[in-house]
Amino acid sequence: EYLQDVQNKPFQPPVKMVILGGSVLVGRNCRKLMKDLDIQGMLLPNRACTWAFRLQIFMDQILQQPGVMEITKISMGGTNTAVGAQIFEYDLLPEAARNPDIVLNAYSTNDMHVLTILQAKSGNQTLRDRVFEITQEFVRVVLDKRPCQTHHQPLLLHMDDYLGNEQRQVWATTELSQGVSVLAHYYGFATMSYANVVRHWVYGDTRETWFSPEGWYDGTKTEMKREIHPGMGMHITATWVVAYNLLNLVTTFCSLEPWLAEQSQDSMDYSKSWLADTIPLTGYKSDVPGKPKIPPQILPPLLTQELSLETISSDWQVADELQRSSLESINCSKQAGLPRCIFSWVSGMSQQHDNKTWVEEYFGANQIENKGWKIVDDGGKLGFSPLAVGDEVALEFMLSQDIQTVTFFTLKSYGPKWEHSKLLVTIEGRSGNGDWEEVGRDEILGVHNKETSEVYTRAIKLADEAKEGTLLRIRYKLESGATFKVMGLAVCS
């Protein structure tokens, strides 16, 4: 149907797909095969080696119509699904990728990574509970319809690419996929698994390196080493896995289209009754007692161990009624066409967001003071770092819309360099010629008790909503320690 529309309307907008993931999607270890095969003189950057990049080329070829799909890859090392949820919560996608038609969560390896394991321990949770919690949060943020939203909800997909070996017990490596399966059935999204496609090949020979990470065994050593980043073989295979599942979804949907039920309270009739016309029905009755009501249009209640069959219907219906009544008080004409955030930058979000010149100019437009903070790219993670204690940045905004939240994306690390690392954030507002009044304050640590470097988010809710037409000033300075790293900032409604 889309291809037919393209023939009639050459400027039909593309189907926008956003793929989010961590270091596997960045392409770490993907190019190692070229070194192993001694392939020289061939330029292949990490981004071009990944399965997301290959998928765009593959879909252009198979659809025989370049531009039908537009795939955007959002990948940052040291992040997991919890960060992905924040990206959608505050609408931090690059402008060209906003309002996607398809969202694919490819964080599974990072969700089972030592980063998430340590996060679970610090919160007194099991890994199973932690990954279930952050995955459910992501699902609800992506699928929940926001007030005044005019774009349809995206098709949500989940990709499981995790084979190990953060956990050495095979059963333990499946904890994420078990939870995702439960959530997929509860919320109605689709899943696919690279891990399941190649699992028997890997388990049959855990020293193979076509599909599993090459670093599991080093030479003749018998002890397995920790490595979670597979090579190029995984990226080639994953391209086929995702493409097959996308095409399978499309063909299945199209074949079932005649059976789609009309969404009305009083009817559950089929939209096209060609089968009923083909197969005569005898003794047909439409007034059988016990007919179910059409479910509420909002998301079902949060799936917890306490959610009861005895109360789920009333809980869902009450929540639906509350949302309907709250929407009546919102002036959607005022918010039409406005982005969620008046200022947003997150390292790794796009090639533009990783361009030092662009980032400096973007901040410079609102920067009224900068003492000692420089843009750095150590460890492949672009961000701003100070030179000494007391170094400070001040940004000022004339608000074009009401603002409720300021969110920082920061790196937390370990070792002597990061001891006592702390950022002090102060947010002030001013109306007209009045005095500046503090509306937000927070302290953000740059160190944690883990031997990892991770990206965290900290959302600062303003005590009083900063109104359209007023000034908002954000100050942040290194309060203690030798360094800190800001990897993203968003000022949002």
N, C-alpha and C positions, 0 to 999 in steps of 0.2 A: 504494500500500500504506500509506504514511504517513497519507494523508487518510482512508483507511478506519479506521485505528487511532484517529485523532482522533475519528471518529464514535462508536466504541465506548468509547474512553477519553478523556474530555474534557481530562484533565490530562496528556496525552502531552507530554513535553518537546520543545521546538523543535529543529530542525536548526540547530546553531550554526555560523556562518561568520565567520571572522576575515580581514579584508583589511588587509595591511600595505603602507605606502608612504611616500614622501617628500613634498616640497612640492607636487607635482601633486595628490596625494590630499588634501593640506591644503586645496586649492582656490585656490591662488595664480593670479591672473588670471581666475578663473572668472566673477567678477561684472562684468568690464570691459564686456561686451556691454550690460549695463543702462545704463552710462554712455554708451556709443556711441549707443544708441537713445533717450537722454534719458528713461529710465523713472524716475520719481520717486515717492516715497511707498510703495514696495514693499520690505518688509524681507526680505532674503535673506542670512543670514550665510554665510560661506565653507563651513561644514560642510554646510549645506542645499543648496548649489550643486553639490557634488561628485557624481560618478557613484556612489559607494558609498552615499550617502544616498538618491539616486534609485532605486538598485537595490532597497533595502528596500521602498519604496513600490510599485515595479513588481512585485516578486515577491508581495507581499500581494494585489495586484489580480489577477494572472494565476492564482494558486493559489486565489483566491476563499476564502481562509481565513487572515486575519491571525494571525500568531503561529506559522505553520508554520516559517518561517525567521527567525532572529534574527541580524542582521548587525552585527558590531562593527568599526569602522574604527580602526586604529592608525596614525596619521600624524604624522611629525615632520620639519620641514625640516632639511636638512643631514645626513640619514641615508641609508644604503643597505642592501643585503641583509646586509652584515656585521653591522650593528646588529640587524637582524631575527633573525639566527641567535642572537645573545646573548639576545634576548627569549625565545626558545623554549628555549635551553639552560638558562636559570635560571628558567623558568616565571614570567615577569614579566607575563603577561597579566592584565588586570583579572579579578577573581574570577568575575564573571558570564560571562566569555568563555573560561575555562579548559576544557581538554579539548574543543576544537572538533571538529566533524565535517568541516568544510571549511576549508582554509587557502589563501588566494590571495596570492601574492607579486606586488605591483604596484610594485616598486622600479625597474623597468627604466630609466626616465628618469634617476633618481639614480645608478644603476649605470653609466650612460654619461656622467655629469656630470663636470665638471672636478674635483670632489672625488675621484672614483675614479681619474681620470687621474693626478692628482698623487700619490695613494696608490701607484699602480702604479709611477710613476717613482721614488719614494722607496724602494721595495722592489726596484728594478732589474728590474721586470717589464713586459711589454707590457700594454696595456689588455685585450686578448683573454684573456691568461692570468689577469689579476687578476679579471675578472668571472666567468670559468669557475671559479676557485678559490672565490670567496665564494658563488657560486650553489650549487656542489656542497656546501659546508659547510652552507648553509641546508637543502638537500634532506635531507642525512643527519641533521641535528638534528631536523627535523620528522618524518621517516619512521622513525627508529630507535626501536625499542621499548625502553623503560627497564625496569630491574628493578622488580618488584612493580606494574607498570602494569596497571590493570584496564580502562581505557577503550581502545577500538579505535583504531588509527592513523587519522589524518585523511586525507581525500581531498585531495591536493595539486594546486593549479593554479598556472599562471604566466601573467601578463598582460603582454604587450609593448605599451607605449603610446608607444614612442620613435620619433620621425621625424627628429630632429636638433634643433639644428644645432651641437652641440659639435664634431662632425666635419663637414667640408664635403664630403668624398668619400662618395658614396652607399654604396659597398661598405663603408667603415669604419663607417657607422651600423648595419650589420647584424651586427657582431661579437658582440654579446650574443645576439641571436636564434639565430645559428649554434651557439653553445655550448649554449644552453638546449635546442635541438633534440636535440643529442647526449645530453645528460643526461636528457632526458625519455624517450628510447628506452631508455637504460641502466637507469634507476631505475623507469620505468613511471609517470610522472605526466603530467597533461594540460596542454596549452598553448593559449593563445588570443592573438590579436593584433589590437588596434585599428589598429596601424600598417599591417598588411597590408590591412585593409578599406578604408582611405582613401588608401592610398599613391598610386594612379594619379591621384586627384583632386588631391592635393597636388603631385605631380611635374608634372602637366599645367599647373599654375599656382601657382608657389611664392609668389605674392603674395596668394593667397586666405587668408582668416582664419577660415573656418568650422571647419576641421579642424586647421590648423597654428597655431603661436604667432603672434599678431598683430604681435609686435615684430621679425620678421625684416627687414621693410623699413619705414622711417619716412618717410611722405609720398612724395616724388618721388625719394628717394635710391636710387641703384643698387647701393650696397654693402650686402651682407647683414650684419645685426647679430646678435650672440649673444642668443638667447632660447629657453628650453626649456619654458616654461609655456604650454600652449595654453589657449584660452578655453572658454566655455560649450558651444560646439558639440561639442568633444571629449567633454565630460562627458555630454552627452545621448547621443551616438553610442556611447560606451563602455558606457553602461547597457544598450543593446540588444545590444552585442557579448557582454557577460558573460552576460546573461539568455539569449540564444540558445544559447551554449555550455553553460550549466548544463542547460537543457532538453534539448539534444541529447545530453548525457551520460546523463541520466536515461532518455530514451526508447531510446537505443541499448542501455544496460545491460538494461533490462527486456525488450527484444526478443531479447536474446541469453541471457537467464537459463536457458532449457532446455539450453544448451550448456555451462554452467559445470561444470567437472570437479571431482569430489570430491577434497579434499586429503588423500590418504592415500598411504602409501609403496607399497602393493600394488595400487593401483587407479588407472586413468586413464579409467574409464568415465564416460559422461555421466550427470548426475544425473537427467535426464528423457529417456528415449530415444524420444520420440514420433516423431521423424523416422525412426529406424531401424525403427519399427513400420510407418510409412507406406510406406517404400521398402524392399522386401525385399532383403537382402544375400545374395549367393551366395559360397560359398567363404570365409566369414569365419574369420579366424584371430586368436586373441588372444595367441599365444605367439611372436610374431615376434622374433627376436634383435635386440639392440641397443637395447632399450627404455630411455629415459633415466630416471635417478632423479629423484625430486621434489627441486627445488632447496632448499638450506638456507633456513630461515625468517628469518635475519638479512639485513641489507643486503649486497649484493655488495661485493667489495673496492673501495677508493678507486680511481676512474678516473684514472690518470696515464699519461704517455707511456711509463713503464717497465712497466706491467702487461702480462703476457705470456699468450698463449693456452696456452702449455705449462704454466703454473703456476696459472692462475686457478681451476681446479676444486679443486685441493688447498688453495690459500690460503683459499678460501671455506669449504670443509668444516672445515679446522682452526680457523678463527675461530669457526665455529658450535659446535664441540665445546668450545672454551675458554669461550665465553659460557655454554653449558649448565652446565658444571662450576662456574663462578663463581656462578651463580644459586643453586646448591644450598646455599651458605653464607650466604645472605641471609635474615634473618628478616622476611618480608613482613608478618606480623601486627603487628609493631611499627611499621611505616611506613604501614600502611593509613590512608588518609584525610588524611595529613599533607601540607601544601603543601611545595613544594620550598624555599621561602624563608620565614623567619619575619618578615622585614621587606623590603618592596620598594616603591619609588616611582621612576617614570620620567616625566619631564616629557613631556607630549603623549600619554601612554598612554590617557587617557580625560578626559572633562570633569571628573571628580572629581580626577584627578591634576593638573589645571590650576587647581583652585580654591585660592586662596592660604590661605584660612582652614582648609580641610581639611588641606592640606599642613603648615601650621604646627602644627596640633593633632596630626597623625600623628607628626611628629618630636618634638614636645614630650613625648609619652608616654614616650620613652626618653632624652630629652636631660637630661644632668646638668650641662652647662656650655655656654654660648654667648657668646663674646666677639666682637662685631663683625660676625657673619654675618647678612645680611638677605636676605629673599626678594625677587627682582627679576624684572621681565618685560620687559626691554629686547629689542628686535628680535623680539618675538613668541615668545620662548623663555624660559619660566619656569625659574628656578633660584635657587640660593643663591650669593651673592657676599660677600666680606669687605670691610671698610672700609680695613684697613691691614695691613702685615706683622706677623705674630705673632697675628693674630686666629685663634681656635681654637674648634672644636666638639668635644664629647665625648658619645658615645651609649653607653648601657649596657644589656645584655640579659641576662635570666635565661633560659637556653636550654631550650626545650621539646623540642629534638631536637639531634642531632649537627650541627655546622656545619663546612664545609670551605673555603668561598669567600666573600670579600667583594668585590663588584664595584661600581666607580664608573663612572658615565656623566658625562663632562666635556666642556665646550666648549673647543675650541682655536681661537684666532683670530690676528690679526696686527696690526701697527702699534705705535706708541709705548706705548699703553695696556697692551699685553700683553707687552712686553719683559720677559724674565727671570721670567715668571709660573711659579711652581712650588708644588705642594701636597705637604706631607709627611704621610703616613698612617702611624699606629702602631696596631697591634692587640695587645691584651693579654688574657690569660685568667687566671681564678682559680678554684680549686676549694676550697669550704668557707671556712675562715679562713686559708688559705695566702696566700703572697705573689703579687702580680701578676707574670706571666711573659709576655714578648713572644713572640707567635706569628706576627706578620706585620708587615712594614714595606715601604713603597714611596714613591717620589717620582714625581709625575705632572706633566708639563709642561703649561702652559696656552697655550703659543705654538708655532707651527710656521712653516716657511718657505713658506707659501702665502698668497695673498691671498684666503682664504676662511674662513668660520666653520663648523666641522664638529663633530659629536658623535662622541666616541670612547669606547670601553669599556676598562676596565683591571680584569682579574680578579686578585685577590690570593689566592693559595693559602696557607692557613694551614700553618705548619711542622708543627704537631701539631693533629690534629682536635680542635676544641672540643666536649667531650662534653655530652650532655644533663644538666641539673641544675647546670652550672657558669655562672660569669659571664663575659661577653665585653664588652670595652670597646674602642670604636673612636674614635680621636682623629684629627682632620685639621686642619691649620693652614696658612695662607699663609706659606710659608718665604721667598719672594722675589717681587719684582715688585709691581705696583700693584693687580692684580685677579686673579680666578679665577672660574670658574663651575661649580658642581656641579649637574648636571641629572638625576641619578638615583643611587640607592644600593640595593643588594640584598645581604642576608645570607642565604646559602643553604647547603643540605646538599650 
